[in-house]
Amino acid sequence: MAKIKQIYFFGGGSAEGTAKMKELLGGKGANLAEMTNLGIPVPPGFTISTEVCGSYYTSGKKIPKELEPEVDQHLAKLESLMKKKLGDNDDPLLVSVRSGAAASMPGMMDTILNLGLNDKSVEGLAAKSGNPRFAWDAYRRFINMFGNVVKNVPHESYEHALSSVKKKKHTTEDTDLDTDDLKEVVRLYKEVYKKVTKQNFPQSPKAQLWAAITAVFDSWNNEKAIKYRTINNIKGLIGTAVNVQSMVFGNFGNDSGTGVCFTRDPSTGQNYFYGEYLMNAQGEDVVAGIRTPQKLSTLDKHNPVIYKSLVKFKELLEKHYRDMQDIEFTIEKGKLFILQTRNAKRTGAAAIKCAVDMAGEKLISIEEAIMRVSPDQLDQVFHPMIDPKAKKTVKVIAKGLNASPGAATGRIVFTADEAEAWVKAGKKVLLVRNETSPEDIGGMHVAQGVLTATGGMTSHAAVVARGMGTPCVAGCKELQISAKSLEIKGTVYKEGDEITIDGTTGEVFAGSLPLIQPKLSKELQTFLKWTDQVRLKAKRPGIKTDGIGIRTNADTPVDAKRARFFGAEGIGLCRTEHMFFEEDKIRIFREMIVAENASARKKALKKLLPLQKKDFKGIFREMKGLPVTIRLLDPPLHEFVPKTKAEVKEFAAEVGLDPLKLQAKIDSLHEFNPMLGHRGCRLGITYPEIYDMQVEAIISAACEVAAAGVTVIPEIMIPLVGTARELEILKINAVKVIEETLKRKKAKIKYLIGTMIEIPRAALTADAVAVHADFFSFGTNDLTQMTLGFSRDDIGSFLPQYLTDEIYSEDPFAAIDQTGVGELIKIGIEKGRKVKPELKIGICGEHGGEPSSIDFCFKTGMNYVSCSPFRVPIARLAAAQSVLKSRK
């Protein structure tokens, strides 16, 4: 049996891996191999594959026996190349041990630097380098990272020890500590390690290495990594790779440094070289926000040779990978090394601008540009901004770095746990920290925005917030944060106080400022036009109409106007019951509900007709030339009646009824399971005058708007049909009212009458239902409830456990359950089109704006999806991406 290769070497101008081996080597390992093959100066090392991590977990967290000799073999190869030995007392080889999964998860798993140092080799490193301060600085960093990562020694314990030494030195800067100071720090760090672990700090470099490798494997399933994968919907990966790489040192002295750069601006997408660096520092100093870094542009002045080399490599890497790159680099004694490159995390605005610009530069095709922007990123560009009028009337209380664009307002909380708890209680929060760390990922995810006192544009807070599309102001030095309060220029803000941040400008304001939606950029408009070109030209077998349409769910002219602005091609769901809750209608509708007989009901409905007609006219005008699907009354009548005794008494006086008699009538409407009760088409069957009034209002409105020269396309939708006979009866009634109204108005209006498929029986008997339907619209909210037996209002109490146990992979009310509900939809479409091959079919549940559900709708042959106005652009993109994926 052939030996399975578990480790891949890179260095000496060649590598055993390539960029295409991301699943096996992780993104970091694959890119280190690729850069080595490109001739870029990468410190050599080797990558332990993700398969080993998978084996580690399937075997009960045991390192495979055959791994040890293979590590020894590759370590010997690295020592030979570097002409140094791990653990050598005179000239030790030092390595970093880093994680690297196939999907980028910045900061979520563990890293250890300077591995190989001990009490003897630190002296050898000091002598060999001629820089004792550097050696002892490296040793104290290693003890800190090893203790924190491998043994869970709190970082704060080390920080307290370091602060005590700095305090004696009367300094706040690490760089002011000399060799003797750092020796004292090392002594204190080892004491901290022993106090927490009850063990001496390990002196065997081999033991250090295996402990570090194991810790990286363990970090794959740490809380923050699991939460990050959940938040970003990262699935199907077997584990992380481990990269063991020879160290290069940015903390050698003033001719050394470290930095992070992006080939374009990750916040805006502007095509200029962007980044930060620190001299005499290691990489953790930049990303952790411990010291405030310098802008990359200043490196050109201080060291033009290094800067020109960096520019050359960034241009090579962007051209090679054909995408914006996030690059980590180190300068050691005047020599440049590239430690990592990866496709950069970016804001939604940056993703769109990069995609459009790169297509314009012929670096990628338009089709590739469409696939480069995720629906979540597109959603970000519609984030609010502070109303400029309000901004003029308030003072900026502090200013930091504009780390992630968009504005946010909320109540101050100081820990990630508090953020999650407050949000769970229904409050909007802003997470305020000195600096964020990967442990804060849960709080950052739920917070409206993030504000930090330290850190730069490439700090953890900035990078993670940009990836989430969460507004962030970082490095706001005016903040003085204690346990439960924040002081800015003498003013104290406590937990729960409201503040507003502007991540686009870096400004901070007291109180809650009004927010408005941003304008669409030229690049966004270009991008969305491209998605439409792809989406509307798609051809599918058996579907006569090209493409897939995007409609909106809108109940008011304002919603309709907004949806058209976002590109909606019609209304797929107009809920008439929402109109009845308006103040001028609810009293009349209640009169109808409590009426003693049909005559009294008709009298009340006659008062409602002109009000309902007015609503429809406004919507028809806004949607001129586009179809409008109007659903007749759906909820049970008890939802509209007075609830409290005071409300009952007041309404009884208004309509001249005895309060007790009125209460009895209201009580009679109560149902044990209203969702399955007297609602939808069942109301139309038992109280036909309700639907008659609504149909007359729709057609009258259509006639009057059409008379003014506006093209009107009304589509009347009958909800909750379970049998063909229900639809047959109600369609006959509707046609009768329509024809009478058209005759009276002396008008001609083309109209459709269809139904919502939201009861499983309707899907299973869709061939019979289709005989009487001009269109189907799948109401997947109710269809999901009735198919799965879940109430969407109550599922929250147990859904988290179901997702954790993988009973369901996703919330079935957020994404269509394709194996259950999806099968019913397929049956309904197939049976419906057997009877009417050109039957128009769409979806109007919340799923209509969810990307995986849109992909399902496209594949099953629907003509359109319908979603909320703000999801329309997301649906346009998701549909276009479905088309492109289907071509493959």
Disulfide bonds with the S-S distance in Angstrom:
none
